[in-house]
Amino acid sequence: MESFVDDSVEWSRYRAAVLDPLEFDLRETSNDELSEEQAATLREYYEQFLREALATHWTVTNETGPRTIRVRSTVTEVDTTSLVVN
């Protein structure tokens, strides 16, 4: 997983976070392997996970405003390999 964090940002200045919907940009991979149902499940899981993680630092809201950070995420690759458990 790749991420970008700007170390010059004073994160303590922010009091709230807006979480934009998860985007998919699978041009580099074969996106026919990811069904709409799988994408919806992945989006729901990821957004819930990220919402909980952000809530440990900020109030998660749908409203932009002063001292509010906006979080945008994009999935660029998906491995649809299934685990087999015996």
N, C-alpha and C positions, 0 to 999 in steps of 0.2 A: 504494500500500500504506500502510495506517495502522498505527501502532504506539504503544505506551504505554511510556514509561520514566520511572521515578520517580527524579529527580536527587538526592533526599535519601538514597537507599539507598547504603550503603557496600559496593559490589560485591566489594571485595577480602576481605571477611569470609567469603565463600562459597568452598568447596573442591570442591563437586560440584553436578551439575544432574540433575534428573529431567525427562524430556521426556514429557509426556502425549500420548496419541494425538491427531492432528489432527482437529478437529471441522469439520463443515459446517453452516452456518446460512444457507441461501439463500432465506429468505422474501422478501427485497427484490427478488430476480431470478427469472427463470424457470428453475427447477431441472430441468425436463424436458430441457433441453439438455445436461445433464451425466449421462452414463450411469454405472452402477455401476462398470464397467470403467475409465472415465476418472477417476472419483473415487478408485479404488484406485491407479491409476498416479500421480495427483497427490499422494495421501497418501504413497506410497512415496518419490517424488522429494523432496517437501518435508521429510519426516522425516529422510531421509538428509542433505540439505543442512543442515538445522538441527543435527543431531547433530554433523556435522563442524565447523560454526561454533562450537558450544558447547564442543567438545573443545579448541579453541585456548585456552580460559580455565579450564575446569573438567573434572573427571572426570565423564563422563556415566554415570549409573547408573540402575538401576530401583528402588533402595532410598532411601526418605526417611530423613533423620537430621539431626543437628546440622550446621550450616553447609552445608546443601543447599538449593539454590533449585529451585523447581518452575516449569516453563515450560509454559504452556497457549496453544494457538493455535487460531484459528477462521477459516475461509474464509467470507467473507460475500458475495462476488461472484466470478463466473467469466465470462470472455469466451472463448467456445468458437470464435471466429473462427480459421479455418485460413489459414496463409500459403500462397500459391501461388508456386512457384519455377519459372521457365521455363528 
